[in-house]
Amino acid sequence: MKAEKERAEQAGLSRNQLAVEGRIRPATLSDLVNGKVKSVSFATIIRIVETLDKLDSSRKHNVEDIFVVAEEAEEDVE
């Protein structure tokens, strides 16, 4: 979830703001950002995107703003 962290930083948002406004556990966001989860619920994805839209109204956000494609993630490992 590296993209989510970068997107939030670009918009001047903290992970804590995203957690509070989106009613998402901070530990869940932390685990997502650090790649410690194997799955994430669709409801959580929707909440993250909707909260980004609410907190950063400069543009509409989508799932590509919060997740890195697996190929890119593999490149990070190498």
C-alpha positions in Angstrom: 0.0 0.0 0.0 2.9 2.2 -0.7 0.8 4.3 -3.1 -1.7 5.2 -0.3 1.1 6.6 1.9 2.5 8.6 -1.0 -1.0 9.9 -2.0 -1.8 10.9 1.6 1.6 12.7 1.9 1.0 14.5 -1.4 -2.4 15.7 -0.2 -0.9 16.8 3.2 -2.8 14.1 5.1 -1.6 11.9 7.9 -2.4 8.2 8.2 -4.0 9.1 11.5 -6.4 11.6 9.8 -7.3 8.9 7.3 -8.0 6.5 10.1 -10.1 8.9 12.1 -12.1 10.3 9.3 -12.6 6.9 7.6 -13.3 5.1 10.8 -10.5 2.6 10.0 -8.3 1.1 12.7 -4.9 2.8 12.6 -3.3 -0.7 13.0 -5.2 -1.8 9.8 -3.8 1.1 7.8 -0.3 0.5 9.2 -0.5 -3.1 8.3 -1.7 -2.3 4.8 1.1 0.3 4.3 3.7 -2.1 5.5 2.5 -5.0 3.5 1.6 -7.1 6.5 -1.8 -8.2 5.3 -2.7 -10.9 2.8 -6.2 -9.6 2.1 -8.3 -6.5 2.6 -12.1 -6.2 2.6 -13.8 -4.4 -0.2 -15.5 -2.2 2.5 -12.1 -1.0 3.8 -11.0 -0.2 0.3 -14.2 1.8 -0.4 -13.7 3.6 3.0 -10.2 4.6 2.2 -11.1 5.9 -1.3 -14.1 7.8 0.0 -12.1 9.3 2.9 -9.4 10.4 0.5 -12.1 12.1 -1.6 -13.5 13.8 1.4 -10.2 15.0 2.8 -8.6 15.9 -0.6 -11.3 17.3 -2.9 -8.7 18.4 -5.5 -9.5 15.2 -7.5 -11.4 12.0 -7.4 -9.5 9.0 -6.0 -9.6 5.4 -7.0 -8.2 2.1 -6.0 -5.1 2.7 -8.1 -4.3 5.5 -5.8 -3.9 3.2 -2.8 -2.5 0.0 -4.1 0.6 -0.9 -6.0 0.3 -3.4 -8.8 1.9 -6.8 -7.9 4.6 -6.4 -10.7 5.7 -3.1 -9.2 5.8 -4.6 -5.7 8.0 -7.4 -7.0 10.4 -4.9 -8.4 10.7 -3.3 -5.0 11.8 -6.6 -3.6 14.7 -7.0 -6.1 
